[in-house]
Amino acid sequence: MNDKAPKKVRKKTPKTKVSETKTPKAKVSEARVSDKKKVLVLGGGFGGVYAAKALEKLGRGKIDVELVNANNYFVFQPLLPEVAAASIHSADAVVPLRQLLRRVQVRQAEIMGIDFDAKKVVVVQGTRQIPVDLYYDELVLALGTSVDLKRFPGLPEHALTMKDLADAHRLRTHVIGCLETADVTEDPEVKRSLLTFVVVGGGFSGVETVAEMRELVRRALKYYPNIKPEEIRVYLIEYANRILPTFPADLAEYATRRLRIHGIEVLTGVGTKSATGTAVELNDGRIIPTSTIVATIGNGPHRLVETLDLDMHWARIKTDRYMRVPGRDNVWALGDAALIPLVDDPKEDPADYATQTAQFAVREGRQLAANIVAKLNGEEMKPFAYTSKGSIASLGMSKAVADVYGFKLSGTLAWLLWRGFYLSFLPGFAAKLRVGVTWLLNSVMPPNIVQVQSAPPATRYIHYRKGDRVFEPGMLIDGFYTVIRGAFRLTIDNPESGEHFEKVFGPGEHFGERVLLRSALRTGLVVALEDGLLLTINQKDFTRFARAFPFLDNYFKDYIERTFGGADKSFAPGSTNSKTELETLP
């Protein structure tokens, strides 16, 4: 009865009426009504793409397959470190989903929610952002995971991640920006921080990211004459006693030696305690001043999965061996989002479950498709079973480690195997050809150090450690600050008149209001009295917003009068009367 309810609604009621009466807040999908079963695949990673491809092939003529993804492309995640290092172009690490899945309906949309009882998924798409109902007979969850760094104070605010294409672009832009500023700064402390790079996490992603980032810096240095190679410091921090824990110990030791030869300081057996915009604090008390923190740890469930009230373990959806979600008829899960047992009675041992790797996701997609088709045909399904063929990790500088079919390899031969393996995994001949040619050219061509910057966010959180300076006299005014946590002291001194002003700000209070007056330089010093968190609003965005609402503009002008004794108080050198405007408002 439940399985056929959505079809009855579509057959008996015209689409316009369904939109008006049955689901007033969302339009109903305009998919053609037929006797075919509708299978919805949510997510365009390895698991989702290979499941959709196999479903279309095995169920051709009997199944309508639709894949929903936020982007219209598939990202080959193992190549993201090379995108970040400018070793390959971003276009070489992505493939259009419509090109990969020519016979599958691809829908670029954001998923708002799932109604398991009504067997529908609500999505929003296009510029109008109108909710649309997509009904299904079988639902496949292949949404992957998200980054969850909440356990580490400061990392969510200041760490770069390596999860998608935008992350790789952001890291590359950031590293080049550090080199640009370090080449011209005259402050040795600032230069030291800019030239110190920290990667947290010694797994596959962390090792390959730190190796490629170090390679980018090494190759780019010839264009920065004021930076000496010995001034570069690169750290890889791993909480476990060794890096690459899934590899044999001797290969992990070889990888450690190679990274250290490349100038990378590998710290094992130590974790990250907290971070700010200027440093990383380790749990043994050490503090590493740095402007660059890359976190490859902290996997958490997809934001949508968290809302679905499904049985979870280790931030993954529990399934049976057939990849069905217990307690939810017609719902399946695979890939990084799913915890798929490899044995009938799994224990609390990760070895009893499928690992979160591309080679597992590909096989899961094919087996899940076969199981759905078998179910719809009334045939027997097969439990998922797969043994890893091995692991390969790149170490940069044409070196790698590999454990394939029980054979251990290291050095250049392993690196060639690594490239060949991932080249074979790339979907589509065009992608294979582009990446292969780019690799060949990059071996003889100089690195691309063009810095393509994106607009900074209007708001962001900044974590500060006790004693950190938020800003000081002479700095350019950049925004408005609200205290979320901690205490901050503002001090303003006029050496000519001897006037002094001091105030401590706590949670809910704010400072930086004189940004509304558009004075160019800071006249005060703000220091964190304890560990704290600030919300900062970009100067232009804050000014536009405040002046669009007269009551806010009046509030801040009154506040400045009460707190500082007037907007043009003379005790602050370079008062607002003498400052040039940074912006002309419309």
ABEGO torsion letter per residue (X at the ends): XAAAAAAAAAAABBAAAAAAAABAABBBBABBBBABBBBBBBEABAAAAAAAAAAAAAABGABBBBBBBABABBBBAAAAAAAAAGABBAAAABBBAAAABAABBBBBBBBABBBAAAGBBBBBBEAAGBBBBBBBABBBBAAEBBBBAAABBGAAAABBBBABAAAAAAAAAAAAAAAAAAAABABAAAAAAAABBBBBEABAAAAAAAAAAAAAAAAAAAABAABBAAABBBBBBBABABBGAABBAAAAAAAAAAAAAAGBBBBBGBBBABBBAABBBBAAGBBBBBABBBBABGBBBBAAAAAAGBBBBGGBBBBBAAGBBBGBBGBBBBEAABBBBABABBBABAAABBBBBAAAAAAAAAAAAAAAAAAAAGBBBBBBBBBBAEBBBBAEGGBBBBBBGGBBBBEAAAAAAAAAAAAAABBEAAAAAAAAAAAAAAAABBBBABBBBBBBBABBBBBBBBGBBABBBGBBBAEBBBBABEBBBBBBBBAAAGBBBBBBBBBGBBBGAAAAAGBABBABBBBBABBBBBBBBBAAAAAAAAAABAAAAAAAAAAAAAAAGEAABAABBGBAAABBBABBBX
